[in-house]
């Protein structure tokens, strides 16, 4: 005869999540019971939006990172697969449209402040830290075209400055 432990109280776990988000002064919206839409502020990717969804068996984590690459898909996918080996609690995946996301499942017993901090920290580090690399690999032609267009019109290049080397390599 097996004994079943009672399932964790999802309302209590949601309180743990909310307390962790409040403690870190993160912006979030409650989109239904156990469904939190969190905004993680970044530097390269100005904001990463992340879903935290409590289910009867796990906390689901999903964050949009970047749209489908325009070019160089093999290198983009190689980067993502290689990067997966170094990520904690989440991994890169693509959706049906080819857009890039970070996803993860955390067992309900691990929904504690310290683990939430680690998971959100990993989401932010990956999405923000890998963002420019993904843009360089998957959108170099578009970046060069945008640079040339802005330059021709005397527009600011400030938010493209991280990609100056792509243009300088062409000159």
C-alpha positions in Angstrom: 0.0 0.0 0.0 1.5 3.3 -1.0 0.8 6.5 0.9 0.3 9.7 -1.0 1.5 12.9 0.5 -1.0 15.7 0.2 -0.3 17.9 -2.7 1.2 21.3 -1.9 -1.2 24.2 -1.4 -0.9 26.2 -4.6 -2.3 29.3 -2.9 0.5 29.1 -0.4 3.1 28.6 -3.1 1.7 31.6 -4.9 2.2 33.7 -1.8 5.9 32.5 -1.7 6.3 33.6 -5.3 4.7 37.0 -4.7 6.8 37.6 -1.6 10.0 36.7 -3.6 9.0 39.1 -6.4 8.1 41.8 -4.0 11.3 41.4 -2.1 13.3 41.9 -5.3 11.1 44.8 -6.3 10.1 43.2 -9.6 7.2 44.3 -11.6 4.6 41.6 -12.2 0.9 41.1 -13.1 -1.3 38.4 -11.7 -3.1 36.9 -14.7 -5.2 34.3 -12.8 -4.7 31.9 -10.0 -1.0 30.9 -9.9 -0.2 32.8 -13.1 2.3 35.6 -12.8 3.7 37.7 -15.6 7.0 39.1 -14.5 9.2 41.8 -16.0 12.9 41.4 -15.5 14.9 44.5 -16.2 18.0 44.1 -18.3 20.8 46.1 -19.9 21.2 44.6 -23.4 17.7 43.3 -23.7 15.9 46.1 -21.8 13.2 43.8 -20.4 12.6 40.1 -20.3 9.0 39.0 -19.8 8.7 35.8 -17.9 5.7 33.7 -17.0 5.6 31.8 -13.7 2.7 29.4 -13.7 1.9 27.1 -10.8 0.4 23.7 -11.9 -0.5 20.8 -9.7 2.9 19.2 -10.3 5.4 22.0 -11.0 6.2 25.7 -11.4 6.5 26.4 -15.1 8.8 29.1 -16.2 8.8 30.6 -19.7 10.5 33.7 -21.1 10.5 35.1 -24.6 14.1 35.9 -25.6 14.2 36.7 -29.4 12.1 36.3 -32.5 13.0 33.7 -35.2 16.4 34.4 -36.7 16.5 35.8 -40.2 19.7 34.1 -41.2 22.5 31.7 -40.0 20.1 29.3 -38.3 22.6 26.6 -37.9 24.9 28.8 -35.9 22.0 30.2 -33.9 20.9 26.7 -33.0 24.5 25.5 -32.3 24.8 28.5 -29.9 21.5 27.6 -28.1 22.3 23.9 -27.8 25.8 24.6 -26.5 24.5 27.2 -24.1 21.9 24.8 -22.7 24.7 22.7 -21.2 25.6 25.7 -18.9 22.1 26.8 -17.8 20.5 26.2 -14.4 16.9 25.2 -14.2 15.9 26.5 -17.7 16.9 25.7 -21.2 16.5 27.3 -24.6 13.8 26.1 -27.0 12.0 27.3 -30.0 8.3 27.6 -30.6 6.4 26.7 -33.8 7.2 30.1 -35.3 10.9 29.5 -34.6 11.0 32.2 -31.8 13.5 31.6 -29.1 12.4 31.1 -25.5 13.8 29.9 -22.2 11.6 27.3 -20.4 11.9 25.3 -17.3 9.9 23.2 -14.7 10.6 23.5 -11.0 9.2 20.8 -8.7 6.7 22.3 -6.3 8.9 21.3 -3.3 11.6 23.7 -4.7 9.3 26.7 -4.8 11.2 28.6 -2.1 12.7 32.0 -2.1 16.3 30.9 -2.8 15.3 28.7 -5.7 13.1 31.4 -7.2 16.0 33.8 -7.0 18.3 31.3 -8.8 15.8 30.6 -11.6 14.9 34.2 -12.2 18.6 35.1 -12.0 19.4 32.5 -14.6 16.5 33.6 -16.9 17.8 37.2 -16.7 21.5 36.3 -17.1 20.7 34.1 -20.2 18.2 36.4 -21.9 20.1 39.6 -21.3 23.6 38.2 -21.6 23.0 36.2 -24.8 20.8 38.8 -26.5 23.4 40.6 -28.5 25.1 37.4 -29.5 21.8 36.0 -30.8 21.2 39.3 -32.7 24.7 39.2 -34.2 24.3 35.5 -35.3 20.7 35.7 -36.6 20.2 39.3 -37.7 23.6 40.7 -38.9 22.3 41.7 -42.3 19.3 43.5 -40.8 21.6 45.3 -38.3 23.9 46.4 -41.1 20.9 47.6 -43.2 19.5 49.5 -40.2 22.9 51.1 -39.5 23.3 52.3 -43.1 19.7 53.7 -43.2 20.2 55.6 -39.9 23.6 56.8 -41.0 22.2 58.1 -44.3 19.5 60.1 -42.5 21.7 61.4 -39.7 19.7 59.3 -37.2 21.2 58.2 -33.8 23.2 55.0 -33.8 23.4 54.9 -30.0 21.3 51.8 -29.5 23.2 50.0 -32.3 26.7 50.8 -30.8 27.2 47.3 -29.5 27.1 46.2 -33.2 29.6 48.7 -34.6 32.1 45.9 -35.2 29.7 44.3 -37.7 29.8 47.5 -39.8 33.5 48.1 -39.3 34.3 44.6 -40.5 32.6 45.5 -43.8 34.6 48.7 -44.3 
